[in-house]
């Protein structure tokens, strides 16, 4: 079977498995992105609110139904789904109608929250624009599901392409694709949120780095990394800033390391450093030009519970105190269940096998920690903000196993012919 066929079959298998949960994947922020997409598709505020609330509340009703089915005490009680659906509709639509009546009608998003909070989502048109064709063709429920499947499958395929560009054997490149699907990357990418696109675009940037650093298509690689940064700006501009900083730092580190060894810095590393610097500069300038919410505004949002309380007088002092508390508790929980730490360590070990590309991989995965540091809230579901850090085991573990596979291929069993690893 050709590698392309195996990649597509693996993606198709993942897609079929996602039929188990068509609804119930949304988070509180999903309402904002979905209503934005419906607005871009031509819906008015009230129509977008009604369709969004119907999707969200149907998901909550489905979750309530499934939860009661396995409740050892209440599994024979009446189905709670109709009641949950009705109460959810009344609550959500009541809040929206009150805000619309109060004059909160600006922007593309439906006013599910105060205006200052909604402004954060107004500057993220990338994911809503990605949703529009799916929602238009398939309706809200199946459109959101199909969009999630496409972006999650694309992430796995991009992981395969990165590894193959690095000349990792096909079986291990397929293992990297499978790791993307079974680790939290796949689960999080299926959530109707920005994280799926962040993962896919970050992998696209890494593919560009691999193309440039291996010398296969250096110009195309640099252009791909630049395009990924530009797209990231529309999805979540803070991620474009973080990834630009990472690419610039990794390229500079590679160039300095080569200089110390008496070698030229390398055209690819210098070019990628330039791409990263341009991404940082462009993100900062565009964010200011377009009057995007500042970092200080984001900190106030965090500390005031989405502006439900008065602004803090000393936000930065409280923010850094919270940072210490957060990472202490986060590390305690990771040591309790050290799957993430073990995967990260294995990924680092594998990345070290190709230290030049490894520097860019570590930098890209490190943006997950930067995302989490920007929102030190231990209650955010599923560690989704740090999910980019899982790219380290996705791409690093196959490289770690590469030597084992090649050695086993080079030392056949007694009397057995040697078969090349393809």
N, C-alpha and C positions, 0 to 999 in steps of 0.2 A: 504494500500500500504506500502510495506517495506521501511525503511529509505534509503537503498541502491538504490532502484528504484527511489525514489524521488530525490536523489542527482543526479543520472544520467539523469533524465528527465530535471532537472533544467539546468544542463550543456548542454544538447542537445538543449534546447530552446535558450540558449545564443548563441550556435554555429550557429543555423539556422538564428538568427537575424543578425549575422555578414556577411551573404551573401549580405546584402544591400551595403556593401563597401568592395569589393574584392581588389580594387586598390585605390591608392590615400592616403594611410595611412603612406607612407614613410616620413622620415625626411632627412636632408642633410647627417647625419651619416649612414643612411641605405645603401648608396652606398658602404661604406667601409666594412661593415659587409657582405653584399651580395657578393661582389667581393672576399672577403676572403673565403667565403663558396664555391664559384665556383672554386677557386684555389685549395682548399682542395679536391674538387671532380675531379681534373685532368685537368681543363681548363687552357689554356695559358692566358697570360696577355691581349692580344687583344680580344680573345674570351670572357673572363670574363668581359672585359670592354663593349663589344658590348651587351651582355646579360643584364648586370646591367643597362646600359644606356637605353636600350629598356624598361625595367621594370619601371624605374624611370620616363622616359619621357611619357610613356603611362599613368601613374598615373597623371602626370601634365596635360596632354591633357584631361583626363577624368574630372578632377576638373574644367578646363576651360570650357568644354562643359556644365557641370551642372550649373556652375555659370552664364553663359550666358542665360541658359533656364529660370532663374528666375530674370534676369535683366529687370526691368520695362521699360527701354528705348531700350535695344538692344536684347531683346529676339527673335525678328524676323530676326535678322541679320544672315549672313552665319555662319556656325559652325566653331569656332576657333580651334577645336581640331587638324586638319591636320597641320595648321600653327604652333601651339604650339609644336606639336610632332617633326616637321622638325627642327625648331629652337633649340629646346632642344637637339636633337641628334647632330646637327652641333656644338653647343657650348661645350657640355660635351666631345664628342669624340675628338674635336679639342684640348682641353686642355690635355687630356690623351695622345694623339699622340705626342704632343710637349714635354711632360715630358718624355715619353718613348724614344724619339729621343735624349733627353738630357742625357740619361743614368740612369734615375730613374727607375730601373727595379728590385730592390731588394724586398725581403719580399713576403708575400702572397697577400697583398691588391693591387688593381689597383691604380696608382698614381693620384687620383683626386685632391690632395692637396700637399703642400710641404712635403718633406721627414720627417722633424722633427714632423710635425703634424701626418703623417701616422704612425709613430712609436708608437704613443699612442694606435692605434688600433691593431697593430701587436702583442701586448702583451695581447690581449683579444681573445684567440682562442675558448673559451667556446661556445659563441652564434653561431659563424660560424659553428663550429662542430655540434651543435644541428640542424642547418639548412640543412646540407648536405643530410641526407636521404630523407627529404621532397622534396628538390629541385630535387634530382636525380629521385625520383619516380613520381612526379607530374609536373615537370617543374618549372620554376621560379615563375610565377604569382600565380598559385594555391599552389605551394609548400610553398612559404612564407606565404600565407594566412593560410594554414593548420597548419603550425608550430605555428603561432600566436594563432590560435584557441586552439590547444593542450595545450600550456603553460598557456593561460588565463583560460581555463576550469580547469586545474590542480590546479591553484591558488585558485579557488573557492572551489574545493573539499578539498584541504588542510585546508582551513579556517574551513570547516565543521568538519574535523577530529580533529583539535585542540580543538574546542568547545566541541565536544562529549567526548574527552579524559578528559576534565574538568567537565564532567557530566552535561553539559548544556542540557536542554531538546531538543529533535529532532526538533520541530518547530522553536525554536530559533537558533539552529545550522544551519538549512536551511536558516533562515533569514541572518545569517552571510555570508553564501555562496552567497546569493542574493545581499547583500551589496557589496561584492567584485566585482560582475559583474556590478552593476549599478553606483557605485562610480567611481572616476577617476582611480582606480586600474584596472578595466576591460578595459576601453578605452585605457589606457597606455600600458597594457599588450598586446593588439592587435597591437600596433605599432611594426614594424619590427626593434626592438632595443633590448638592453640588459635588459631593465627595467622589462619585463615580467619574464625573468629567475631570476632576482634579487628578485622579489616579491615571486615567487614560492619557491626559495631556502631559503629565509628568513622565510617563513611560515613553510618549512620543519624543519628548525632549531628550531622554536618555538614549533612545534609538538614534536620534541625530548625533549625539555625542559619540556613540559607538561607530557610526558610519564615518565620522570625521577622524576619530582617533585610529581606526584600523586602516585608514587611507583608501577605503573602497570608493566612497563618494564624498570627499571632504566638503565640497561646496554645498551639495544637497544636504549633508548632515548639519552644517551650520545654519542653513536656511530653515531646516525642519525645527531645530532647537529654537530659533528666533520666532518662527510661526507659533510654536507651542506657547512661548512666553506671551505673545500677543493675545492668543486665545484665552490664556489663563487670566489675563487682565480683565476680560469681559465676564469671566465666571466668578472670580474672587481675586481682587487685585492684590490682596495681601499675599496670596500664594505666588503670584507673579513676582512680587518683591522678594520673597524668601528664596524662590528657585533661582532668580537672577543673582542674588547674593551667593547662593551655593555654587552655581556654575562659575562665577567670577573667582570665588575663593579656591575652588578645586583646580581651575586652569592655572591660577597664579602659583599654587602649591606645586603642581606638576612642573611648571616652567622653572621655578626656583630649584627644585630637586635636580632637574637635568643640568642646570647651570653649575651647581655644586659638583657635579660629576664631570664637568668639563665638556658637556654636550650642548648643542644649540637648544633653545627652549622648546622647539617644535611648533610648526605652523598651526597645527590643529589645536593645540592647547592655547596658544595665543589667540586664535580666532574665537574659540569658545569663551575665553576670558572676556574678549570684546563683546560677544553676544550677551554675556551675563551682565556686564557693566551697562550696556545699552538698555537691557531690560530693567535694571534698577533705576537708572536715570529717567527712562521713559515712564515707568510706573509712578515715580514721585511727581514728575512734572505734570503728567496727565491727571493724576488724582487731585492735585492742587488746582489745575486749570478748570476741572469739572466740578470743583467744590465737593469732593467726596468727604464723608465723615472722617474725622481725624482719629488718630490713635487714642487721644484723650477721651473722645466721645465713646469709643469702644470700651475703654476702662470704666467710664461712668455707667454705661449700659450693664456691664458685668456686676458692678458693686451696688447698683440700685435695683437689681432684679428687673431689668428691662424698663428702667425709668419709672417704676412703680413707687419709688421713694425719692426724696429730695437728693440732689446731687451731693456728692461727698466733698468736703472742704479740702481734705488732704488725700486725694485719690491714689497718688503714686506710692505714698508710704503704706497705705492699706493694701495696695496691689502687690507690692513686693513682700509684705508680710504674708499675704495669702499664697504667694508663690512658694515660700518655704514650707508652709503648712501642706499645700497641695502635693508637692513632690515627695515629702516625707510619707504622707499617706499612700500616694501612688506607688512608691517603692515597696512599702510594706505589703500592699496587695499583690504586687508582682512577685515578691519573694514567696508569698503564700501559694501562688499558682504560677510558677516561673516559665510558662510556655513562651511568652513573648521574649523574655530575657534570653532563653535558650535559643530561640529562633534568630534573634538579633546577633547573638554571639557567633552562631554558625554562619550567618550571612556575612558578618565581618571577616571571618576566617576565609570564606570563599572569595569575597571581594579582594582580599589581599593577594590572591593568585594572579590577578591582573591589576597591579597597583595603580596604573594610569587611569584606566576606566573605573577602577574601584574608588578612586577619589571622587569622581563625579557621582557614582552610585551612592556613596556615603553622604555626600552633600545633598542629593535629592531626597534620600530617605530621612535625613536630618530635618527637612522642612516639616515633617510630621511633629517632631518635638517642638519646633518653633510655633506651629499652629496651636498645639496644646498649651504651650507657655502663654500664648496670647489670651487663652480662655481657661484659667486654672479652676475649673468647676468640676468637682469630682462626681457630680450627679448627671453629667451629660451622658446620654445613653451610649453604651457599647464602645467607649473610647474611640468614637468615630473621628475625632479631631486629629488623633495621632496615627490614623490608619496608614498614612503615607510611609511611616517607618516600616511597615510590613513589606515594602518593596525590597528591603534588604535581604530577608530570607527568600523571597520569591526569586530574585536574581542571583543571590549569593550562594544559596545551598546547591543548586545545580552545578555551579563552578567548583564548589568544594568536593562534590562527588565525581567530578570529571576525571581526576587523577585515578581514582579507584576503578572507574569503568575502563579507562585506557590500559591500566596495568593488568586487569583481568583479561582484556582482549589480547594483550601482548603475551600472556602466559596461558595458553590453552590447556585444557585437560589432556592427560596422557593419551596420545594416539588420535586426538581430535585435530582437524585442520583449523588454522587461524582464520577468523572471519573479521574483516575490517569493521570498525564502528562507524556507522553512517549517521 
